[in-house]
Amino acid sequence: MAKARAKNRRLERWQVLLAAAVTAVASVVVALLGLWGGGGPSPSPSASSSASSSVSQTVIAITSLSEQPLPPPPGKRYVFAGIARNLPSGQSLIFVIGAENNKASGPWLVSPYTAPSKDGRWTVHWDLPNPPAQVRWMAVVWFDNSCPPGSHCGGNPYPELEGSGPHAPHVVAVVTAPSSRR
């Protein structure tokens, strides 16, 4: 009788949710350890790009993404948060850019910018009145190296990012957000 009961045992809903939460927390910790050089493998080239030929590589990570309805439909309010390391000296700006999943090129959606805090943390708040149904989000570090440190002489990043996305000349690091189910 005990064997029959063991075969038919199912996990409770709270057990499944707990396992999912533990897995999510563990994946964020592993990602952050990789950013801080915690002895793990270095980020793959697809997850970040080099700022220059210098020894330290600029890296960026998205640690959270939330999406809420924004009236009127189909509007959405997005909040992206993350961390960046080894930023170039001077004014680095963080943007989130988006492209429809089935488009190879074309105009990119570009968020309002944010400046990372001293410890590299950043948050982008973005309201989109008519977002694409399926979108590939990326966070980028934009840096204009023609400006001396401490100045605010940088050019306008929006036309550059809208046209070239992650391949824009002043993008020094990029990461793709994990896919979200819609």
Secondary structure, DSSP 8 states (H G I E B T S, - for coil): -HHHHHHT----HHHHHHHHHHHHHHHHHHHHHHHTT-SS----TTT---SSSSSS--EEEEEEEEEEE-SSTT-EEEEEEEEEES--SS-EEEEEEEEETT-SSS--EE---B---TTSEEEEEEEESS--SSEEEEEEEEE-TTS-TT------HHHHHHHHGGG-TTEEEEEE------
